[in-house]
Amino acid sequence: MTKYATIAAQVDGRRVLCRISSADLEKRFDAGAAAPMDVVTKNRNVVEQAAKTLIEQGAFEQDGSILIRYKDL
């Protein structure tokens, strides 16, 4: 099973990967055994808003990605 679902965002002309763990998706959206990207697709607005907020806050990881956690959703 995939441990993370990843979506991409454009920030100042560069691509930023935004990741969320399968466990957090299951917990937040009561997803059970659903594939992580299916859960992201069904809840795209919530996940994208969380990513946007974290980007605006400058909450980048050392590798330049954004890690969306349960508390961010």
MARTI-746370 format. One record per residue: x, y, z of N, C-alpha, C, CB in turn. Coordinates in steps of 0.1 Angstrom, whole numbers, padded with zeros to 4 digits, always signed. Glycine has a CB too. Layout:
REM MARTI-746370
XYZXYZXYZXYZ...
This chain:
REM MARTI-746370
+0008-0012+0000+0000+0000+0000+0009+0012+0000-0010+0000+0012+0005+0023-0007+0012+0035-0008+0011+0042+0006+0006+0044-0019+0022+0047+0010+0023+0054+0023+0019+0069+0022+0037+0053+0029+0020+0075+0010+0017+0089+0008+0010+0091-0005+0029+0098+0009+0001+0101-0005-0005+0106-0017+0002+0119-0020-0021+0108-0017+0005+0122-0032+0012+0134-0036+0005+0142-0047+0027+0131-0040+0004+0155-0044-0002+0164-0055+0009+0175-0057-0016+0170-0050+0008+0181-0068+0017+0192-0071+0011+0205-0071+0024+0189-0085+0018+0215-0067+0013+0229-0068+0024+0238-0075+0011+0235-0053+0020+0249-0081+0029+0258-0087+0031+0270-0077+0024+0263-0101+0043+0272-0073+0046+0283-0064+0058+0292-0070+0050+0278-0050+0055+0304-0074+0065+0313-0080+0072+0306-0092+0075+0317-0069+0064+0299-0100+0069+0293-0112+0076+0280-0110+0078+0303-0118+0076+0275-0098+0083+0262-0096+0073+0252-0090+0095+0263-0086+0076+0240-0093+0067+0229-0089+0070+0225-0074+0068+0216-0098+0060+0224-0066+0061+0220-0052+0053+0208-0050+0058+0232-0042+0059+0197-0045+0052+0185-0042+0045+0186-0028+0061+0173-0042+0033+0183-0027+0025+0183-0014+0021+0169-0011+0013+0193-0015+0025+0164+0001+0023+0150+0004+0014+0149+0016+0036+0143+0007+0006+0138+0017-0002+0135+0029-0002+0120+0030-0017+0141+0027-0001+0116+0043+0001+0102+0045-0013+0095+0044+0006+0099+0059-0012+0082+0040-0024+0074+0038-0031+0073+0052-0020+0060+0033-0023+0072+0062-0030+0070+0076-0038+0083+0079-0019+0068+0086-0032+0095+0076-0040+0107+0079-0052+0108+0070-0031+0119+0077-0051+0104+0058-0063+0104+0049-0074+0095+0054-0059+0100+0035-0070+0083+0058-0079+0073+0064-0086+0078+0076-0073+0060+0067-0078+0084+0085-0083+0090+0098-0093+0101+0095-0072+0094+0107-0089+0111+0087-0097+0123+0085-0110+0120+0076-0089+0133+0077-0109+0112+0066-0120+0110+0057-0126+0096+0058-0115+0111+0043-0123+0089+0069-0128+0075+0071-0128+0067+0059-0143+0076+0077-0116+0066+0053-0114+0061+0039-0112+0046+0039-0102+0067+0033-0110+0039+0051-0108+0025+0051-0096+0021+0042-0120+0018+0047-0099+0011+0033-0088+0006+0024-0088+0013+0011-0090-0009+0022-0094+0024+0009-0094+0031-0004-0080+0035-0007-0104+0043-0003-0077+0036-0020-0064+0040-0025-0063+0055-0021-0063+0038-0041-0051+0059-0016-0049+0073-0012-0053+0083-0022-0035+0075-0008-0049+0081-0035-0052+0092-0045-0067+0092-0048-0045+0089-0058-0074+0081-0046-0089+0082-0048-0095+0090-0037-0095+0067-0047-0090+0089-0024-0094+0097-0013-0091+0112-0016-0088+0093+0000-0079+0115-0021-0076+0129-0024-0085+0134-0035-0061+0130-0029-0088+0126-0045-0096+0131-0056-0110+0134-0050-0098+0120-0067-0116+0126-0042-0129+0128-0036-0130+0140-0027-0134+0116-0029-0118+0143-0021-0117+0154-0011-0108+0165-0016-0113+0149+0003-0107+0167-0029-0097+0176-0034-0097+0190-0028-0099+0177-0049-0109+0196-0027-0110+0210-0022-0103+0211-0008-0124+0214-0021-0106+0201+0001-0100+0202+0015-0085+0201+0014-0107+0191+0023-0080+0191+0006-0066+0188+0006-0059+0200-0001-0063+0175-0002-0064+0206-0012-0058+0217-0018-0058+0229-0009-0066+0220-0031-0069+0232-0002-0069+0243+0007-0058+0242+0018-0083+0245+0014-0057+0230+0023-0046+0227+0034-0033+0230+0028-0047+0213+0039-0030+0225+0016-0017+0228+0009-0015+0242+0007-0017+0220-0005-0025+0249+0002-0024+0264+0000-0021+0271+0013-0037+0269-0006-0027+0268+0023-0025+0274+0036-0011+0272+0041-0035+0269+0047-0006+0260+0040+0008+0256+0044+0018+0264+0035+0010+0241+0044+0015+0265+0022+0024+0272+0013+0025+0287+0017+0020+0270-0001+0013+0293+0020+0013+0307+0024+0020+0309+0037-0002+0311+0025+0020+0299+0046+0027+0300+0059+0042+0298+0057+0021+0291+0069+0046+0293+0046+0060+0290+0043+0065+0277+0051+0069+0302+0048+0055+0268+0052+0058+0256+0060+0065+0245+0051+0045+0250+0066+0075+0248+0045+0082+0239+0036+0092+0230+0044+0090+0247+0025+0092+0217+0039+0102+0208+0045+0116+0211+0039+0098+0193+0041+0126+0205+0044+0140+0208+0040+0141+0205+0025+0150+0199+0047+0134+0195+0019+0135+0192+0005+0126+0201-0004+0131+0178+0003+0120+0211+0002+0112+0220-0005+0097+0216-0007+0118+0222-0018+0094+0204-0002+0080+0199-0003+0071+0204+0009+0080+0184-0003+0059+0202+0008+0049+0205+0018+0044+0192+0023+0037+0214+0013+0044+0190+0037+0038+0178+0043+0025+0182+0050+0048+0172+0053+0014+0177+0045+0001+0180+0050-0002+0169+0061-0011+0180+0039-0005+0174+0073-0008+0165+0084-0022+0165+0087+0001+0168+0096-0027+0155+0095-0041+0154+0099-0046+0167+0105-0042+0143+0110-0038+0174+0114-0042+0186+0120-0044+0198+0110-0031+0190+0130-0038+0196+0098-0039+0207+0088-0052+0206+0080-0028+0206+0079-0059+0195+0081-0071+0192+0073-0083+0198+0080-0073+0178+0070
